[in-house]
Amino acid sequence: MPKFCQDRTVIITGAGGGLGRAYALALGEQGANIVVNDINADTAQAVVDAIHIAGGSAIVNLDDITNYDAAFDIVKSAIDRFGGLHAVINNAGNNRDRMFTSLSEDDWDQVIRVHLKGHFCISSHAAKYWRQQSKTGKSVNARIINTSSGAGLQGSVGQSNYSAAKGGILTLTLNQAAELGRYGITANAIAPQGRTGMTKEVFADMMKIPEDGSFDKFDPANVAPLICYLVSEKSAHVSGQCFESFGGKLSIAQGWKTGPVKDKGARYEISEIGDVIAALEAITPPAQKVYGS
């Protein structure tokens, strides 16, 4: 059976555990060369060892995804070791959950830095590399895969910083898809549900492995087939989407769009606005509820 990602070189951030580890192992099985980026050297090496044992190709990288110069080194390490780069999977994340009135400036900065800036840094260097290839006449079939969340799609009580970062990642993905397609680069986002280091404390009971041997819907490996397809050359026509993946469920999220319009054809009076809003609310489908509300 042919391998979907044969000889495709992929950088995966936060690949030492959880979803990133599942992606790395699956992509290794599908013939990809993997740069396992993580802040934990031991877990990163364990993933690389597992890929090697299975006959795959991988290296460890410990550079800081939130430092622009270090992110360049991550991209360079892939090119130097494997002769090129075909995909970046921005998976690394953190959380500092607080109700909004308890959220500190540092809580905000650290989550925005890791999620939103971390998504920018590596993708920026990768996109410049691919753009240069395209301009010199080389065929480019490249991928940026970003990680959002249900919190980014609809908000989550106690996670204002995380929700804002994940919402920003969705819009970043739309811009990347619109701007980079001319160079042979696609950009998509995923909003996965799976057992990770960030969920093991808060959702430990809900996400525990079934003892009866039934389908483990929270197994992060359930998301891996989608990732392998998006990394592959077969997905070149798919860009600008956000895929929600949970267990055996897969869907494309429907984002913000202009809803029903009331057009007076002239400037509204302040006294009119309340009635117009009431009329619009009556004909506009409500947003999904914020998680936890």
PyMOL commands that set and color helices and strands:
alter all, ss='L'
color gray80, all
select helices_A, chain A and resi 18-29+41-53+68-82+100-102+105-135+150-154+160-183+220-222+224-231+233-235+270-283
alter helices_A, ss='H'
color red, helices_A
select strands_A, chain A and resi 9-13+33-37+57-61+87-90+142-147+185-193+242-246+249-252
alter strands_A, ss='S'
color yellow, strands_A
deselect
rebuild
show_as cartoon
